[in-house]
C-alpha cells in the first residue's frame, strides 16, 4: 500500500469496463441534456422527487444513510487533521453505534485533539486505541509486494489493512484462477506461480496476518447514460477509441474542477493516452484522455464536466439527475451507492478496508496488461448479497447522500466476478493525485 493511502485511508476494479460488445443488452438512447440550468423540481420532464433513487431505498437503510450524512462534517474535520501528519498514529475512522470511532495508535497530537473537539460538537466520537497505525500497516504491506516481486508472481490477489489496526488480511486467488495464471506463465516460459505462504515467509512481517481464499477473481468491468451532451454528467456511457476501434466501454465519473477548468474523472484501465473518448450510442466526441495515474486507476477525459450525476435505479428506467454538492473520505461501515452505465444506481454498499489488489481476470486493461496491481482502493460489500457492480460500470461515481443531492466518495475500479463486492478508488486519493481538485458543484 502506498503512502498516499495513508492520507486517504481514512478508512473506514469499476476496473469496471465492458468489452466492445454489450452482450445482447437492449439499451435505449435518451434525450440530450440541455446546457441551460433546469429548475430545482424538474429535469427534462422528470420529477426529481418521483424519480429520486432515495425514494427507492428501504426506510431503514435510508435512515442510516441520513444519520451518516449528518456526521460528515465531523469526518471531514478529523480527516483534515490526520492528513497533516501522514506518519502519525492515525489508523482509520469508522461508523460505529450512533457515532464515529477514531482508531489511533499512541497519543493524539495537538491538531487532532482540536479536530476531535470540533467533531464532538457535531456528534459522538470515540477514540479507540489501535495496535498498529495505517503507516505501519502500509509499510508491512510494502514488504509483501517487494517479496512477491522478487519471487516473480504469486496467487495473492489482495492485501488489506484492517480498519481497526489489528493487522493485515491476505486474500488468495480462487484455485481455478491461480491454476489458469500458472498455466499461462508456464506456456510463456516464465517462473512458476508462488504461493501466498512462500511470499509471506520471505516478507518477514511484524504484524498479525489472516490468509483467506477468495470465491471469485478480481475482474475489470468494461458496457444513458447513453446519449449525453456537454458539459458531461457523471454516470454516463462512454467508449475509449484508438485508430477508430473501440477498446473499452466504461462509465463517466464525476465532473471535477482542476487547474482552473473542468474535466471528467474516470478509471485509467479504461483508456490510455492518446486514446479518445466518445459518449453514448451516437458516439459524440468528448475529448482525449490525459493525466493518467495507472497505479491508482485514475485518468482524466479532457472534456468539460458538469455538476450532475445520472441517478436512475436501473437502465433504461428514465434518466433523472442528482446534483453533486461536495466530497468526502472513506469511513468504515459507511453505506455507499454507485451509479454505473450498466447497473444504474446500486446502494447498500458497506465500506470495508483499504486494499492493494491484483487483477486476476483474463481481461486486459487498455494497455493490454494482465495481472497488475492497483494501490489503495477500498472494498465495499452489498449487504443483501446482490450484485454490486457489472461490466460497464468502470469509472462510475461512488457516492453518499448530501441533502437532495450526493457527496462524491470516489469512482468504481472493479468487482469480484458479478458478486457482491465492489472495489473503488476513494476521493482522498483523487486529491493526492490531482492536488487541489474538487468536484464540480452548482
Secondary structure, DSSP 8 states (H G I E B T S, - for coil): --HHHHHH--------BB-SS-TT----------SS---SSEETTEEHHHH-GGGGS-HHHHHHHHHHHHTHHHHHHHHHHHHT-TTSSEEEEEEETTEEEEEESS---HHHHHHHHHHHHHS-EEEEE-SS-HHHHHHHHHHHHHHHHHHS-BSEEEEEE-TTSS-EEEEE--HHHHHHHHHHHHHTT----B-HHHHHHHHT--S-EEEEE-SS--B--B---SS--SSEEET-EEEEEETTEEEEEEE---EEEETTEEEEEE-GGG--TT-EEEETTTTEEEEEEEEEEGGGTEEEESS-EEEEEE--SSTTS---EEEEEEE----BT-EEEEEETTTEEEEEEEEEEEEEEE--SS---TT---S-EEEEEEEEEETTS-----TT-TT-EEEEEETTEEEEEEEEEEESTTSSEEEEEEHHHHHHHSTT-EE---
